[in-house]
Amino acid sequence: MSKIRRILMFIPGNSPAMINNASIIDADTIVFDLEDSVALEDKADARFLVKETLLHFEVPGKDIAVRINGISTDFWMEDLRAIVPCRPAFIQLPKTERGEDLLKVIDLIEKIEKKEGIPVGTVQVCPIIETALGIENAFQIAMTKTERLAALALGAEDLISDISGIRSNESLEIMYARQRLVNAARAAGISPSDTAFINVDDDEWLVKDCKLSRSLGFDGRAIISPRQVKLARSMYLPSKKEIDYAKAVIDAIHDAKRRGRGAITLNGKMVDEPIVKRARAVLQSIEESERMVQDE
């Protein structure tokens, strides 16, 4: 299973002020963006600024990633040639539609790693699925033969445009895409990451959407405003009730083993393997969060 990253904070690659404040943001991952948030005439300057930032920027406990421009543009190869030598944790590839798209990017990353004397496989890749074709090919993308997949991410805004939908707070228009992406990611053993919630001043709907997102199986999501980070992050952490139940399940397992019992019950209900697996995942996620806090 790929590493769980709950909050991916996107920062425009052409904004020195926001880049300078990145270290104080309580996100698992800082993603410097060279794509949608950067105008065409600013691409080269943003690439240079992000490159210099990566060479001198390090935050303990956080991963640093870069969203490059898509392979249908004239920018992606120059993005990789500038960024890969700086060894980000991973590259985000927007508008991924086929496994071949991913392999094309990975091939160039590997060539750059070899040229720069970087161990092959150092830089991972996170495909962003944000077109109708990408959604239909989500499983094929997730099953691409590579050890570099950091996660599988959803990009709803471009997707809605591609399917001629209407974006809403309720998000019914992306329910199919969300479920298909989560299923593809889980089947491939990688972490699913949800789309950004763009109504940055609506905390009530942010909470509702995060709860829905987590209930569907997402490990976390993209965030575009620092003020959303703390609230969104808390929504993807197990509740006290979940943690207490998980501990009780594990205690019941240990007690049954001590007594030599094959069947395990808790509060009058059978505890089977899926329940045990979920309990262990809950406790593991809490341990990972505590380690992250200690690193910071």
C-alpha positions in Angstrom: 0.0 0.0 0.0 1.3 3.4 -0.9 1.9 6.0 1.8 -1.2 7.8 3.2 -1.1 11.6 2.6 -4.2 13.2 4.0 -3.8 16.8 3.0 -2.0 18.0 -0.2 -1.7 21.7 -0.1 -1.4 23.3 -3.5 0.8 26.4 -3.8 1.1 28.4 -7.1 4.6 28.1 -8.4 4.8 31.7 -9.3 3.9 33.1 -5.9 7.0 33.8 -3.8 4.9 35.0 -0.8 2.9 31.8 -0.6 6.0 29.6 -1.2 7.7 31.4 1.6 4.9 30.6 4.0 4.6 26.9 3.0 6.6 25.6 5.9 3.9 26.8 8.5 1.1 24.9 6.8 -0.1 21.8 8.6 -0.3 19.6 5.5 1.2 16.2 4.9 2.4 17.3 1.4 3.2 20.7 -0.1 2.5 20.6 -3.9 4.1 23.4 -5.9 2.0 23.9 -8.9 3.3 24.6 -12.4 0.0 23.9 -14.2 -3.5 25.5 -13.7 -2.5 28.2 -11.3 0.3 29.6 -13.5 -0.5 31.7 -16.7 1.2 30.7 -19.9 3.5 33.7 -19.9 4.7 32.8 -16.4 5.5 29.1 -16.9 9.3 29.6 -17.3 9.6 31.9 -14.3 7.4 29.6 -12.1 9.6 26.6 -13.1 12.7 28.5 -12.1 11.3 29.6 -8.8 10.1 26.2 -7.9 13.4 24.6 -8.9 15.3 27.1 -6.6 12.8 26.5 -3.8 13.3 22.8 -4.0 17.1 23.1 -3.8 16.9 25.2 -0.6 13.5 24.2 0.9 13.0 21.4 3.4 10.4 20.8 6.0 10.7 17.8 8.3 7.6 15.6 8.4 6.3 16.9 5.1 6.7 15.7 1.5 7.4 18.2 -1.2 5.8 17.5 -4.6 5.4 19.3 -7.9 2.4 19.3 -10.3 3.9 19.6 -13.8 2.1 20.6 -17.0 0.3 17.8 -18.9 1.9 15.8 -21.7 -0.4 17.5 -24.2 1.5 20.8 -23.6 4.9 22.1 -24.6 6.0 22.4 -21.0 6.1 19.0 -19.4 9.6 17.9 -20.5 11.2 21.1 -19.4 9.3 20.9 -16.1 10.8 17.4 -15.5 14.3 18.4 -16.6 14.3 21.2 -14.1 12.4 19.5 -11.2 13.6 15.9 -11.1 17.2 16.7 -10.3 15.9 18.4 -7.1 14.4 15.1 -5.9 10.8 15.9 -5.0 8.9 13.1 -3.3 6.7 12.8 -6.3 5.5 14.4 -9.5 1.8 15.0 -10.1 0.8 14.4 -13.7 -2.4 16.2 -14.6 -5.0 14.9 -17.1 -3.6 11.4 -17.1 -5.8 9.4 -19.5 -3.9 6.1 -20.1 -1.2 4.0 -18.6 0.9 5.0 -21.6 0.8 8.6 -20.4 2.2 7.6 -17.1 4.9 5.4 -18.7 6.0 8.2 -21.0 6.6 10.5 -18.0 8.3 7.8 -16.0 10.6 7.0 -18.9 11.9 10.6 -18.9 12.1 10.7 -15.1 14.3 7.6 -15.2 16.6 9.0 -17.9 17.0 12.2 -15.8 17.7 10.2 -12.7 20.4 8.2 -14.4 22.0 11.3 -16.0 22.1 13.1 -12.6 23.3 10.1 -10.6 20.1 9.8 -8.7 19.0 6.3 -7.6 16.5 5.1 -10.1 13.0 5.1 -8.6 13.7 8.0 -6.2 11.0 10.3 -7.7 7.5 8.8 -7.6 4.5 9.8 -9.7 0.9 10.6 -8.8 -1.5 10.6 -11.8 -4.4 13.0 -11.6 -7.5 11.7 -13.3 -9.7 14.6 -14.6 -11.2 13.6 -17.9 -14.0 11.2 -18.9 -11.5 9.0 -20.6 -9.2 9.0 -17.6 -12.0 7.9 -15.3 -13.0 5.0 -17.6 -9.3 4.0 -17.7 -8.7 4.5 -14.0 -8.0 0.9 -13.2 -5.6 0.5 -16.2 -3.7 3.6 -15.0 -3.6 2.3 -11.4 -2.3 -1.1 -12.6 0.5 0.4 -14.7 3.7 -1.7 -14.2 5.8 0.6 -12.1 6.9 0.9 -8.4 6.6 4.7 -8.6 2.9 5.3 -8.0 2.5 7.6 -5.0 -1.3 7.7 -5.2 -4.2 8.1 -7.6 -5.8 11.5 -7.5 -9.1 13.0 -8.7 -9.4 16.4 -10.4 -13.1 17.3 -10.5 -13.1 20.8 -12.0 -11.6 19.7 -15.4 -13.7 16.6 -15.3 -16.9 18.5 -14.9 -16.0 20.6 -17.9 -15.1 17.5 -19.9 -18.5 15.8 -19.2 -20.5 19.1 -19.6 -21.7 18.8 -16.0 -22.6 21.4 -13.4 -20.5 21.6 -10.3 -22.4 21.7 -7.0 -21.7 21.5 -3.2 -23.6 18.3 -3.1 -21.1 16.7 -5.6 -23.6 14.2 -7.0 -22.2 15.0 -10.4 -18.8 13.4 -9.4 -20.1 10.5 -7.4 -19.5 7.9 -10.2 -16.0 9.3 -10.8 -15.2 9.2 -7.1 -16.4 5.6 -6.6 -14.6 4.4 -9.8 -11.3 6.0 -8.8 -11.4 4.7 -5.2 -12.2 1.2 -6.4 -9.4 1.3 -9.0 -6.9 2.6 -6.5 -7.8 0.1 -3.8 -7.8 -2.8 -6.3 -4.2 -1.8 -7.3 -3.1 -1.3 -3.7 -2.4 2.4 -3.9 -3.9 5.4 -2.0 -6.8 7.3 -3.5 -6.7 11.1 -3.1 -9.8 13.3 -3.5 -10.3 16.5 -5.5 -10.0 20.0 -4.0 -13.1 21.7 -2.5 -12.9 25.1 -4.2 -15.5 27.0 -2.1 -12.8 28.2 0.3 -15.1 30.2 2.6 -17.7 27.5 3.1 -16.6 25.5 6.1 -20.0 23.8 6.6 -19.9 22.3 3.1 -16.2 21.5 3.4 -17.0 19.3 6.4 -19.9 17.6 4.7 -17.8 17.0 1.6 -14.9 15.6 3.6 -17.2 13.3 5.5 -18.6 12.0 2.2 -15.2 11.7 0.7 -13.9 9.6 3.6 -17.0 7.4 3.7 -16.3 6.6 0.0 -12.8 5.4 0.8 -10.5 8.4 0.1 -7.5 8.7 2.4 -7.3 12.5 1.9 -7.6 15.3 -0.5 -6.1 18.3 -2.3 -6.5 21.7 -0.6 -6.2 25.1 -2.2 -6.5 27.5 0.8 -4.4 27.4 4.0 -7.5 28.2 6.0 -9.1 24.8 5.0 -6.1 22.7 6.0 -6.7 22.1 9.7 -10.5 21.5 9.4 -10.1 19.2 6.4 -7.3 17.2 8.0 -9.4 16.5 11.1 -12.1 15.0 8.9 -9.9 12.3 7.5 -8.6 11.2 11.0 -10.5 8.5 12.8 -12.9 9.7 15.5 -12.5 8.8 19.1 -15.4 6.4 18.8 -13.6 4.6 15.9 -10.4 4.5 17.8 -12.0 3.1 20.9 -13.8 0.4 18.9 -10.6 -0.5 17.1 -8.7 -0.9 20.3 -11.5 -3.0 21.7 -11.4 -5.3 18.6 -7.6 -5.8 19.0 -8.0 -6.5 22.7 -10.8 -9.0 22.0 -8.4 -10.8 19.6 -5.6 -11.0 22.1 -8.1 -12.2 24.8 -9.4 -14.9 22.5 -5.9 -16.1 21.8 -5.0 -16.3 25.5 -8.1 -18.3 26.1 -7.6 -20.6 23.2 -10.8 -19.6 21.5 -11.3 -19.7 17.8 -14.4 -17.5 17.6 -14.2 -13.9 18.6 -17.1 -11.8 19.8 -17.4 -8.2 20.9 -20.6 -6.7 22.4 -22.4 -9.8 21.3 -21.3 -9.6 17.7 -18.9 -11.8 15.8 -15.6 -10.2 14.9 -14.5 -11.5 11.5 -11.3 -10.8 9.5 -12.6 -7.6 7.6 -13.5 -6.0 11.0 -10.0 -6.9 12.3 -8.4 -5.5 9.2 -10.3 -2.2 9.5 -9.4 -1.9 13.2 -5.7 -2.4 12.5 -5.9 0.2 9.7 -7.5 2.7 12.1 -4.8 2.3 14.7 -2.0 2.4 12.1 -3.4 5.7 10.7 -3.3 7.2 14.2 0.3 6.0 14.7 1.3 7.6 11.3 -0.3 10.9 12.3 1.5 10.9 15.7 4.8 10.3 13.9 4.1 13.2 11.6 3.4 15.5 14.5 6.6 14.5 16.2 8.7 15.0 13.1 7.3 18.5 12.8 
